[in-house]
Amino acid sequence: MQVKKKPKANIIGQLEIQSMVLLAVVFLFVFAYLPMYGLRMAFWDFNILRGFKNAPFVALKYFKEFFTDISLPGVMKNTFFINLLGLAIGFPMPILLALFLNELRSVPFKRFAQTVSYLPYFLSWVIFGGIALELLAPSGVVNDLMLKLGLFKHSINFFGVGSYFYVIINVLGIIKTVGYGSILYVAAIAGIDQDLYEAAHIDGCGRFGRMWHITLPMIIGTIVIMLIFQISAILNTGMEQLLLLQNPMNITHSETLDTYVYKIGIAKSRFSYATAVGLLKSVVSVILLVFANTVSVKLTEKGLF
């Protein structure tokens, strides 16, 4: 049986629709694929003045230098601790917020709650971090309130105690991104057939029961995909917020891979070293992505590929 070819008119007609993504494809090519040419800097002693023309080939020199750096254990410890804590307490928060927003029956209040939760995301870390520094300062609102309530005997310099930093940076991250992160889950919940909720209500299932037996199973695919992305980005802690909030008193707990690469590689113009570390991060991220996806497919039969 001969397969009929699609008329050329259909293909030409789709060009108008597919051209809508043309700018996105160009943007991706220019800012994601063209810069890959610069990855060769990891294997050459690159100097911005002479370029690659007279740069000597050094093979794996900068990779070895990174692995033998005495500050590497502390940097990796901070990176993993901050991200693992964020994965444990930060990842479920947008899901919980989306679940509770879905249960609100007052439309005006629901819109108000969504707006309030979204607002911090649109503040830059310079503003948001500045507010946090003022609130948590020894003479800030938090210390004053705790002293008046009798919960503190003396003021605490929250950003001056390194062991507090892991929790503080994650709590601030949750406050800033939880609302925006819940948008995807709210959209997924909106696509659930409402007849399922009505049937469960008739059977006597309460709100929490409907969340557990209907809402969560129906959005498990979205949750799994976001979890895979979160695991693959476990070496990325962000740089802006860390540079704003770290100081000499908490540097032993706030120096992560991102800030380390910036200070050693970029600020000191050691571009080859920074490229080598960035390439290693990318390789590890791909390995984690494949590993997380493989485990997810085996356990839940859902994944990216």
Rosetta silent file (secondary structure, phi, psi, omega in degrees, C-alpha in Angstrom):
SEQUENCE: MQVKKKPKANIIGQLEIQSMVLLAVVFLFVFAYLPMYGLRMAFWDFNILRGFKNAPFVALKYFKEFFTDISLPGVMKNTFFINLLGLAIGFPMPILLALFLNELRSVPFKRFAQTVSYLPYFLSWVIFGGIALELLAPSGVVNDLMLKLGLFKHSINFFGVGSYFYVIINVLGIIKTVGYGSILYVAAIAGIDQDLYEAAHIDGCGRFGRMWHITLPMIIGTIVIMLIFQISAILNTGMEQLLLLQNPMNITHSETLDTYVYKIGIAKSRFSYATAVGLLKSVVSVILLVFANTVSVKLTEKGLF
SCORE:     score description
SCORE:     0.000 S_00000001
   1 L     0.000  127.581 -176.813    0.000    0.000    0.000 S_00000001
   2 L   -86.082  129.426 -179.643    1.459    3.315   -1.077 S_00000001
   3 L   -79.124  127.825  179.746    1.513    6.041    1.518 S_00000001
   4 L   -73.681  135.543  176.952    0.031    9.275    0.258 S_00000001
   5 L   -80.139  145.768  178.521    2.251   12.299    0.528 S_00000001
   6 L   -68.183  140.898  178.180    0.922   15.349    2.278 S_00000001
   7 L   -60.263  145.322  179.275   -0.037   18.159   -0.059 S_00000001
   8 H   -61.616  -27.452 -178.963    2.530   20.919   -0.376 S_00000001
   9 H   -61.648  -37.109  178.878   -0.154   23.388    0.598 S_00000001
  10 H   -66.182  -41.474 -179.696   -0.278   21.927    4.128 S_00000001
  11 H   -65.919  -44.473  178.871    3.499   22.201    4.546 S_00000001
  12 H   -64.673  -37.099  178.795    3.527   25.761    3.256 S_00000001
  13 H   -64.737  -31.370  179.570    0.588   26.572    5.500 S_00000001
  14 H   -76.230  -18.500 -178.931    2.503   25.358    8.532 S_00000001
  15 H   -61.021  -36.009  178.764    5.424   27.631    7.765 S_00000001
  16 H   -63.979  -40.520 -179.554    3.492   30.607    9.093 S_00000001
  17 H   -71.868  -44.969 -177.447    2.833   28.804   12.366 S_00000001
  18 H   -69.766  -24.970  178.704    6.348   27.378   12.697 S_00000001
  19 H   -66.820  -16.025  179.332    7.891   30.767   11.905 S_00000001
  20 H   -65.397  -24.932  179.968    6.512   31.962   15.258 S_00000001
  21 H   -96.010    4.638 -175.913    9.317   30.071   17.002 S_00000001
  22 H   -60.300  -44.812 -179.850   11.983   31.387   14.642 S_00000001
  23 H   -62.927  -38.213  178.391   13.155   34.138   17.023 S_00000001
  24 H   -65.790  -39.346  178.713   13.362   31.635   19.882 S_00000001
  25 H   -65.694  -42.860  178.373   15.438   29.263   17.731 S_00000001
  26 H   -63.268  -43.737  178.491   17.773   32.100   16.706 S_00000001
  27 H   -59.861  -44.894  179.836   18.101   33.224   20.340 S_00000001
  28 H   -63.655  -40.899 -178.813   18.919   29.663   21.428 S_00000001
  29 H   -66.211  -43.413 -176.051   21.481   29.253   18.660 S_00000001
  30 H   -70.810  -41.993 -172.495   23.242   32.559   19.369 S_00000001
  31 H  -101.283   -9.014 -179.892   23.337   32.335   23.164 S_00000001
  32 H  -117.217  -34.793 -175.287   23.453   28.557   23.755 S_00000001
  33 H  -100.401  -43.764  178.269   25.219   26.930   20.818 S_00000001
  34 H   -58.915  -40.555  179.169   27.632   29.531   19.439 S_00000001
  35 H   -62.572  -15.152  178.712   29.296   30.019   22.869 S_00000001
  36 H   -62.147  -21.947  176.531   30.236   26.322   22.810 S_00000001
  37 H   -60.200  -31.849 -179.192   33.118   27.336   20.558 S_00000001
  38 H   -73.322   -8.598  179.469   34.664   28.960   23.632 S_00000001
  39 H   -63.667  -20.761  178.609   34.823   25.611   25.456 S_00000001
  40 H   -64.090  -18.546  177.862   38.177   25.038   23.797 S_00000001
  41 H   -59.220  -26.314 -179.065   39.574   27.587   26.277 S_00000001
  42 H   -64.437  -21.218 -175.850   39.504   24.795   28.887 S_00000001
  43 H  -112.223    4.231  179.695   42.329   23.041   27.020 S_00000001
  44 E  -128.793  150.741  176.396   44.389   26.091   26.012 S_00000001
  45 L   -81.682   80.438 -170.612   46.255   28.721   28.003 S_00000001
  46 L   -80.056  137.958  173.440   43.938   31.451   26.774 S_00000001
  47 E  -129.230  130.492 -173.002   44.731   35.136   27.088 S_00000001
  48 L   -63.656  -23.704 -178.335   42.134   37.705   26.078 S_00000001
  49 L   -79.912  -38.060 -177.627   44.784   39.933   24.446 S_00000001
  50 L   -99.029  -14.824  179.162   46.364   37.310   22.201 S_00000001
  51 E    68.860 -152.878 -178.222   43.306   35.080   21.719 S_00000001
  52 L   -87.341  -11.308 -170.784   43.750   31.517   20.500 S_00000001
  53 L   -58.793  -48.570 -178.870   46.326   32.375   17.854 S_00000001
  54 L  -112.471   18.595 -178.482   49.407   32.052   20.050 S_00000001
  55 L   -78.309  127.701  178.771   47.828   30.239   22.987 S_00000001
  56 L   -74.729  144.580  177.868   49.751   27.090   24.029 S_00000001
  57 E   -78.632  126.788 -175.794   47.849   23.813   24.325 S_00000001
  58 L  -118.686    4.341  178.019   47.800   22.631   27.967 S_00000001
  59 L    56.226 -119.599 -173.850   45.479   19.605   27.713 S_00000001
  60 L   -99.552   23.339 -176.153   43.997   18.781   31.139 S_00000001
  61 H   -55.830  -48.039 -174.392   46.128   21.190   33.153 S_00000001
  62 H   -75.154  -26.186  174.806   43.236   23.280   34.501 S_00000001
  63 H   -68.597  -43.795  177.533   41.119   20.241   35.305 S_00000001
  64 H   -63.864  -39.318 -179.902   43.970   18.814   37.406 S_00000001
  65 H   -62.885  -37.973  179.185   44.471   22.193   39.051 S_00000001
  66 H   -66.077  -45.065 -177.259   40.810   22.295   40.037 S_00000001
  67 H   -71.413  -19.393  179.258   40.840   18.814   41.576 S_00000001
  68 L  -100.723    2.664  179.316   44.005   19.551   43.548 S_00000001
  69 L   -67.533  131.246 -176.294   42.819   22.918   44.896 S_00000001
  70 L   -68.679  -20.725 -179.196   42.853   22.869   48.725 S_00000001
  71 L   -87.719   -4.558 -176.265   39.617   24.881   48.855 S_00000001
  72 H   -61.490  -46.622 -179.154   37.694   22.355   46.724 S_00000001
  73 H   -56.680  -44.330  179.507   36.361   20.150   49.580 S_00000001
  74 H   -66.448  -40.324  179.393   34.828   23.116   51.411 S_00000001
  75 H   -63.781  -44.716 -179.657   33.384   24.593   48.231 S_00000001
  76 H   -68.653  -36.473  178.073   31.790   21.300   47.188 S_00000001
  77 H   -61.193  -47.440  179.363   30.460   20.677   50.690 S_00000001
  78 H   -62.545  -41.987 -179.279   28.706   24.042   50.739 S_00000001
  79 H   -60.821  -47.591 -178.327   27.369   23.540   47.216 S_00000001
  80 H   -69.748  -41.382 -178.879   25.872   20.135   48.002 S_00000001
  81 H   -62.474  -46.427 -179.440   24.514   21.100   51.425 S_00000001
  82 H   -62.994  -43.193 -177.890   22.735   24.194   50.133 S_00000001
  83 H   -73.436  -38.715  178.815   21.255   22.357   47.157 S_00000001
  84 H   -66.988  -38.712  176.142   20.265   19.207   49.043 S_00000001
  85 H   -66.179  -40.421  176.512   18.551   21.285   51.703 S_00000001
  86 H   -63.906  -36.183  178.138   16.831   23.269   48.962 S_00000001
  87 H   -67.699  -37.219 -177.285   15.747   20.029   47.321 S_00000001
  88 H   -74.470  -43.342 -175.663   14.343   18.695   50.590 S_00000001
  89 H  -108.778  -23.559 -176.914   12.419   21.761   51.768 S_00000001
  90 H   -86.869  -36.645 -177.372   12.306   24.044   48.738 S_00000001
  91 L   -64.331  -41.865 -178.665   11.092   21.674   46.034 S_00000001
  92 H   -72.488  -19.358 -173.185    7.807   20.636   47.727 S_00000001
  93 H   -60.795  -48.326  177.082    6.794   24.222   48.604 S_00000001
  94 H   -60.316  -33.330  178.564    5.473   25.289   45.163 S_00000001
  95 H   -66.461  -46.153  179.139    3.520   22.028   44.978 S_00000001
  96 H   -62.754  -41.970  179.266    1.925   22.616   48.392 S_00000001
  97 H   -62.237  -42.548  178.816    1.115   26.228   47.499 S_00000001
  98 H   -63.741  -39.226  178.725   -0.539   25.123   44.241 S_00000001
  99 H   -63.559  -44.722 -178.250   -2.569   22.496   46.111 S_00000001
 100 H   -71.520  -36.617  176.874   -3.825   24.988   48.698 S_00000001
 101 H   -62.656  -36.208  179.822   -4.550   27.665   46.074 S_00000001
 102 H   -66.034  -25.138 -178.014   -6.649   25.119   44.223 S_00000001
 103 H   -87.341   -9.155  178.581   -8.777   24.591   47.332 S_00000001
 104 L   -71.770  131.094 -178.027   -9.623   28.284   47.752 S_00000001
 105 L   -97.252  -22.727  178.354  -13.227   28.951   46.809 S_00000001
 106 L   -82.453  109.665 -177.184  -13.153   32.748   46.977 S_00000001
 107 H   -61.424  -45.963  178.704  -11.906   33.857   43.538 S_00000001
 108 H   -59.337  -43.170  179.990  -10.912   37.408   44.644 S_00000001
 109 H   -68.032  -35.714  178.316   -8.935   36.077   47.616 S_00000001
 110 H   -62.924  -43.722  178.353   -7.342   33.404   45.423 S_00000001
 111 H   -65.466  -39.177  177.795   -6.153   36.051   42.960 S_00000001
 112 H   -62.971  -44.985 -179.842   -4.885   38.198   45.827 S_00000001
 113 H   -63.500  -39.957  178.281   -2.958   35.267   47.329 S_00000001
 114 H   -65.344  -43.229 -179.515   -1.411   34.414   43.959 S_00000001
 115 H   -62.297  -45.065 -179.615   -0.385   38.021   43.328 S_00000001
 116 H   -62.816  -39.701 -178.846    1.215   38.371   46.761 S_00000001
 117 H   -73.299  -25.862  179.745    3.141   35.109   46.321 S_00000001
 118 H   -79.875  -30.480 -170.175    4.366   36.114   42.844 S_00000001
 119 H   -54.618  -46.256 -177.910    5.619   39.598   43.745 S_00000001
 120 H   -57.500  -29.351 -178.252    8.958   38.665   45.421 S_00000001
 121 H   -62.494  -32.447 -175.382   10.068   36.856   42.267 S_00000001
 122 H   -87.402    1.376  171.764   10.020   40.105   40.294 S_00000001
 123 L   -89.605  137.102  177.093   12.283   41.863   42.791 S_00000001
 124 L   -68.673  158.094  179.088   15.975   41.692   41.979 S_00000001
 125 H   -64.670  -23.732  177.472   18.231   39.959   44.481 S_00000001
 126 H   -63.126  -45.064  179.469   19.871   43.340   45.142 S_00000001
 127 H   -74.100  -48.866 -176.630   16.584   44.673   46.530 S_00000001
 128 H   -64.172  -43.130  177.708   15.386   41.432   48.075 S_00000001
 129 H   -65.266  -37.181  177.077   18.780   40.676   49.623 S_00000001
 130 H   -63.122  -40.415  177.184   19.023   44.230   50.964 S_00000001
 131 H   -63.177  -43.016  179.879   15.650   43.858   52.663 S_00000001
 132 H   -63.200  -41.342  178.971   16.764   40.541   54.180 S_00000001
 133 H   -62.172  -38.596  179.154   19.994   42.078   55.462 S_00000001
 134 H   -70.749  -42.689 -177.848   18.049   44.877   57.159 S_00000001
 135 H   -67.144  -36.799 -175.163   15.429   42.577   58.679 S_00000001
 136 L   -98.799    8.904  177.333   17.980   40.076   60.025 S_00000001
 137 L   -67.117  158.269  178.841   20.547   42.625   61.192 S_00000001
 138 L   -54.975  -30.238  178.063   21.432   42.662   64.943 S_00000001
 139 L  -106.320   18.301 -176.586   19.313   45.817   65.286 S_00000001
 140 L   -82.147 -179.855 -176.162   16.727   44.684   62.732 S_00000001
 141 H   -63.053  -41.765 -176.583   13.018   43.969   63.054 S_00000001
 142 H   -62.710  -47.396  178.975   13.415   40.215   63.624 S_00000001
 143 H   -64.054  -42.419  178.849   15.822   40.634   66.560 S_00000001
 144 H   -60.079  -44.327 -179.241   13.706   43.416   68.095 S_00000001
 145 H   -65.231  -44.524 -179.538   10.582   41.285   67.886 S_00000001
 146 H   -64.724  -36.435  178.217   12.272   38.190   69.324 S_00000001
 147 H   -68.032  -40.869  179.362   13.720   40.219   72.211 S_00000001
 148 H   -67.927  -33.195  178.551   10.347   41.763   73.048 S_00000001
 149 H   -81.005   -8.817  179.589    8.694   38.331   72.986 S_00000001
 150 L    80.278   13.283 -179.375   11.420   36.965   75.242 S_00000001
 151 L   -82.366  -26.215  175.837   12.503   34.344   72.730 S_00000001
 152 L  -114.767  142.548  174.430   16.032   35.788   72.468 S_00000001
 153 L   -89.208  -24.106  178.111   18.204   36.834   75.389 S_00000001
 154 L  -152.474  162.957 -178.876   20.438   38.931   73.145 S_00000001
 155 L   -66.364  146.615  179.800   20.596   40.037   69.522 S_00000001
 156 L  -117.939  131.645  174.260   21.877   37.554   66.958 S_00000001
 157 L   -88.121   90.697 -172.481   23.879   38.455   63.880 S_00000001
 158 H   -58.533  -39.913 -179.027   22.241   35.919   61.573 S_00000001
 159 H   -85.393    3.877  177.202   24.604   36.590   58.677 S_00000001
 160 H  -102.218   -5.109  178.400   27.592   36.485   60.999 S_00000001
 161 L  -110.332  112.188 -174.591   27.090   32.836   62.012 S_00000001
 162 H   -58.813  -38.196 -176.364   28.169   30.502   59.243 S_00000001
 163 H   -66.652  -18.230  177.449   26.075   27.542   60.398 S_00000001
 164 H   -81.729  -16.767 -168.125   22.896   29.606   59.940 S_00000001
 165 H   -64.918  -39.721 -178.775   23.663   30.404   56.317 S_00000001
 166 H   -55.709  -45.728 -177.889   22.414   27.136   54.782 S_00000001
 167 H   -71.456  -43.880 -176.251   18.954   27.617   56.255 S_00000001
 168 H   -61.488  -46.604 -176.597   18.767   31.385   55.662 S_00000001
 169 H   -65.263  -33.958  179.287   19.694   31.219   51.967 S_00000001
 170 H   -75.188  -39.289  177.946   17.142   28.452   51.348 S_00000001
 171 H   -64.015  -43.594  177.562   14.349   30.194   53.258 S_00000001
 172 H   -63.083  -39.203  178.118   14.979   33.402   51.325 S_00000001
 173 H   -63.993  -38.786  178.259   15.014   31.428   48.081 S_00000001
 174 H   -65.181  -47.138 -179.685   11.669   29.830   48.939 S_00000001
 175 H   -59.408  -38.941 -175.608   10.057   33.167   49.789 S_00000001
 176 H   -75.991  -34.029 -170.176   11.308   34.688   46.550 S_00000001
 177 H  -114.844   -8.141 -173.324   10.438   31.881   44.125 S_00000001
 178 H   -61.368  -40.899 -179.016    7.640   29.788   45.651 S_00000001
 179 H   -65.734  -48.083 -179.635    4.838   31.774   44.026 S_00000001
 180 H   -65.832  -36.592 -179.951    6.363   31.841   40.578 S_00000001
 181 H   -68.863  -20.491 -178.997    7.345   28.176   40.856 S_00000001
 182 L   -81.721  -11.760 -175.956    3.746   27.210   41.616 S_00000001
 183 H   -58.552  -44.328 -178.285    2.435   28.567   38.295 S_00000001
 184 H   -62.720  -40.169 -179.943    3.272   25.373   36.410 S_00000001
 185 H   -71.925  -36.559  176.191    1.551   23.207   39.022 S_00000001
 186 H   -61.743  -41.614  178.310   -1.503   25.484   39.123 S_00000001
 187 H   -65.001  -39.517  179.149   -1.774   25.136   35.340 S_00000001
 188 H   -66.048  -40.487  179.232   -1.450   21.344   35.590 S_00000001
 189 H   -65.907  -36.142 -179.506   -4.151   21.186   38.263 S_00000001
 190 H   -62.602  -22.983 -179.470   -6.464   23.363   36.145 S_00000001
 191 L   -86.417   -0.641 -179.866   -6.406   20.649   33.467 S_00000001
 192 L   -76.412  137.938  179.240   -7.782   17.952   35.770 S_00000001
 193 L   -63.616  121.608 -177.496  -11.310   16.775   34.975 S_00000001
 194 H   -67.908  -19.596  178.284  -13.623   18.296   37.611 S_00000001
 195 H   -62.447  -29.392  178.276  -15.919   15.260   37.395 S_00000001
 196 H   -64.175  -41.415  178.559  -13.288   13.320   39.330 S_00000001
 197 H   -66.818  -40.166 -179.870  -13.594   15.733   42.268 S_00000001
 198 H   -64.870  -41.504  178.710  -17.385   15.602   42.173 S_00000001
 199 H   -64.764  -40.965  179.198  -17.364   11.802   42.174 S_00000001
 200 H   -66.460  -38.550  178.552  -14.904   11.740   45.088 S_00000001
 201 H   -63.494  -41.031  178.516  -17.031   14.271   47.006 S_00000001
 202 H   -63.368  -36.094  179.503  -20.118   12.122   46.532 S_00000001
 203 L   -77.306    0.735  176.761  -18.186    9.120   47.863 S_00000001
 204 L    90.034   16.561 -179.584  -17.409   11.116   51.013 S_00000001
 205 L   -81.225  127.095  179.998  -13.805   12.017   50.249 S_00000001
 206 L   -77.888 -176.615 -176.797  -12.674   15.191   52.059 S_00000001
 207 H   -62.405  -47.636 -179.065  -10.445   17.949   50.749 S_00000001
 208 H   -67.278  -32.530  176.145   -7.183   16.386   51.844 S_00000001
 209 H   -65.643  -40.742  177.650   -8.353   13.062   50.516 S_00000001
 210 H   -66.644  -37.080  175.854   -9.078   14.595   47.119 S_00000001
 211 H   -59.347  -47.065 -173.127   -5.625   16.213   47.145 S_00000001
 212 H   -74.010  -39.956 -173.250   -3.947   12.907   47.899 S_00000001
 213 H   -95.584  -16.650 -178.106   -5.986   10.571   45.700 S_00000001
 214 H  -120.412  -59.372 -172.237   -6.819   12.823   42.731 S_00000001
 215 H   -62.940  -53.258 -177.974   -4.749   15.997   42.467 S_00000001
 216 H   -61.077  -47.669  177.868   -1.298   14.595   43.248 S_00000001
 217 H   -60.618  -32.018 -177.255   -1.606   11.486   41.032 S_00000001
 218 H   -76.553  -22.136 -179.937   -2.863   13.622   38.138 S_00000001
 219 L  -110.100   13.028 -176.555    0.099   16.036   38.288 S_00000001
 220 H   -61.919  -32.302  178.403    2.759   13.448   39.120 S_00000001
 221 H   -62.645  -43.607  177.927    4.178   13.726   35.594 S_00000001
 222 H   -64.626  -42.727  179.766    4.823   17.447   36.026 S_00000001
 223 H   -60.979  -44.341 -178.186    6.329   16.881   39.477 S_00000001
 224 H   -62.771  -44.408 -179.450    8.675   14.189   38.171 S_00000001
 225 H   -62.421  -44.633  179.622    9.930   16.337   35.297 S_00000001
 226 H   -66.148  -34.710  177.685   10.603   19.299   37.588 S_00000001
 227 H   -66.330  -39.659  177.905   12.363   17.004   40.073 S_00000001
 228 H   -61.730  -44.641  177.900   14.625   15.669   37.322 S_00000001
 229 H   -62.676  -38.942 -179.311   15.581   19.210   36.354 S_00000001
 230 H   -65.312  -41.281  179.891   16.213   20.074   40.010 S_00000001
 231 H   -67.079  -40.995 -179.154   18.507   17.089   40.496 S_00000001
 232 H   -66.245  -22.191 -179.031   20.452   17.843   37.315 S_00000001
 233 L  -101.949   27.522 -173.761   21.063   21.400   38.564 S_00000001
 234 L   -69.936  -16.087  177.390   22.346   20.324   41.969 S_00000001
 235 L   -92.409   -4.008 -179.078   25.707   22.043   41.361 S_00000001
 236 L   -99.704  110.797  179.148   24.051   25.384   40.540 S_00000001
 237 L  -104.633   -3.937 -173.683   23.446   27.495   43.626 S_00000001
 238 L    83.089  155.416 -175.902   23.167   30.848   41.877 S_00000001
 239 L  -118.970  -38.545 -173.489   25.732   33.584   42.283 S_00000001
 240 H   -59.427  -50.475 -176.656   23.995   36.928   42.722 S_00000001
 241 H   -66.654  -33.911 -179.522   22.306   36.146   46.033 S_00000001
 242 H   -70.647  -41.690  178.302   25.406   34.490   47.465 S_00000001
 243 H   -64.682  -32.200 -179.464   27.688   37.383   46.587 S_00000001
 244 H   -74.634  -34.511 -171.165   25.214   39.790   48.173 S_00000001
 245 H  -100.677  -14.544 -179.110   24.751   37.860   51.417 S_00000001
 246 L   -83.583  152.424  178.357   28.202   36.414   52.084 S_00000001
 247 L  -150.269  172.856 -177.443   30.771   38.170   54.252 S_00000001
 248 L   -57.300  -24.491 -177.948   34.077   37.251   55.947 S_00000001
 249 L   -79.615  -26.657 -178.971   32.193   35.786   58.928 S_00000001
 250 L  -115.884   10.458 -174.077   30.139   33.294   56.925 S_00000001
 251 H   -61.029  -28.909 -179.637   32.451   32.747   53.953 S_00000001
 252 H   -68.537  -19.483  179.319   33.334   29.218   55.103 S_00000001
 253 H  -112.135  -10.609 -175.999   29.674   28.255   54.630 S_00000001
 254 H  -109.276   -7.134  178.685   28.665   30.565   51.772 S_00000001
 255 L   -81.053  110.915 -179.852   31.462   29.957   49.269 S_00000001
 256 L  -113.256 -179.291 -176.827   29.990   27.643   46.606 S_00000001
 257 H   -61.214  -38.608 -178.763   31.155   26.454   43.224 S_00000001
 258 H   -66.055  -46.909  179.988   29.506   29.370   41.410 S_00000001
 259 H   -70.544  -33.731  177.835   31.066   32.089   43.559 S_00000001
 260 H   -62.633  -47.151  179.943   34.407   30.260   43.598 S_00000001
 261 H   -64.043  -39.893  179.936   34.549   30.117   39.793 S_00000001
 262 H   -62.798  -46.670 -176.296   33.565   33.770   39.542 S_00000001
 263 H   -70.493  -43.151 -176.703   36.243   34.936   41.979 S_00000001
 264 H   -81.855  -43.331 -173.497   39.058   32.686   40.744 S_00000001
 265 H   -88.475  -47.738 -173.700   38.221   32.432   37.073 S_00000001
 266 H   -88.459  -52.403 -176.732   36.391   35.587   36.027 S_00000001
 267 L   -61.741  -31.607  179.608   37.428   38.284   38.506 S_00000001
 268 L   -98.563   11.203  176.727   41.096   37.308   38.114 S_00000001
 269 L    61.434   28.119  175.597   40.787   36.881   34.322 S_00000001
 270 L   -94.231   71.950 -172.044   41.630   33.172   34.471 S_00000001
 271 H   -66.513  -35.240  179.559   39.168   32.368   31.720 S_00000001
 272 H   -65.037  -41.528  178.887   40.619   28.965   30.860 S_00000001
 273 H   -64.698  -45.153  179.684   40.306   27.806   34.456 S_00000001
 274 H   -62.953  -38.229  178.885   36.720   29.076   34.709 S_00000001
 275 H   -66.453  -40.218  179.499   35.840   27.354   31.424 S_00000001
 276 H   -61.788  -45.868  179.471   37.306   24.059   32.612 S_00000001
 277 H   -66.112  -40.722  177.793   35.237   24.123   35.812 S_00000001
 278 H   -62.615  -38.167  177.652   32.133   25.165   33.873 S_00000001
 279 H   -65.658  -40.803  176.783   32.638   22.280   31.453 S_00000001
 280 H   -61.484  -42.369  177.722   32.963   19.851   34.355 S_00000001
 281 H   -59.353  -42.375 -179.050   29.724   21.187   35.828 S_00000001
 282 H   -64.972  -42.418  179.145   27.945   20.650   32.527 S_00000001
 283 H   -62.901  -45.427  178.574   29.199   17.078   32.216 S_00000001
 284 H   -63.032  -39.046  179.476   28.112   16.256   35.771 S_00000001
 285 H   -62.621  -41.390  178.643   24.717   17.875   35.137 S_00000001
 286 H   -65.278  -41.914  178.675   24.154   15.699   32.056 S_00000001
 287 H   -62.003  -44.876  178.513   25.134   12.571   34.005 S_00000001
 288 H   -64.680  -37.729  178.844   22.745   13.484   36.826 S_00000001
 289 H   -62.085  -47.609 -179.802   19.988   14.238   34.314 S_00000001
 290 H   -65.444  -41.957 -179.671   20.314   10.839   32.645 S_00000001
 291 H   -63.357  -48.510 -179.267   20.586    9.056   36.009 S_00000001
 292 H   -63.147  -39.447  179.452   17.535   10.811   37.493 S_00000001
 293 H   -66.664  -40.402  179.347   15.504   10.196   34.343 S_00000001
 294 H   -63.096  -45.688  178.702   16.456    6.492   34.289 S_00000001
 295 H   -63.673  -41.320 -179.280   15.463    6.021   37.934 S_00000001
 296 H   -62.740  -43.386 -179.330   12.233    7.951   37.380 S_00000001
 297 H   -63.884  -37.589 -179.775   11.221    5.842   34.390 S_00000001
 298 H   -71.356  -36.429 -176.238   11.830    2.639   36.356 S_00000001
 299 H   -86.641  -40.202 -173.824    9.941    3.801   39.448 S_00000001
 300 H  -118.976   -5.377 -176.065    7.111    5.884   37.988 S_00000001
 301 L    60.622   23.721  176.869    7.216    5.102   34.245 S_00000001
 302 L  -130.943  142.665 -179.591    7.467    8.846   33.670 S_00000001
 303 L  -175.169 -177.837  179.613   10.438   10.864   32.519 S_00000001
 304 L   -76.180  -35.500 -178.293   11.863   13.273   29.990 S_00000001
 305 L  -152.306    0.000    0.000   12.882   10.566   27.522 S_00000001
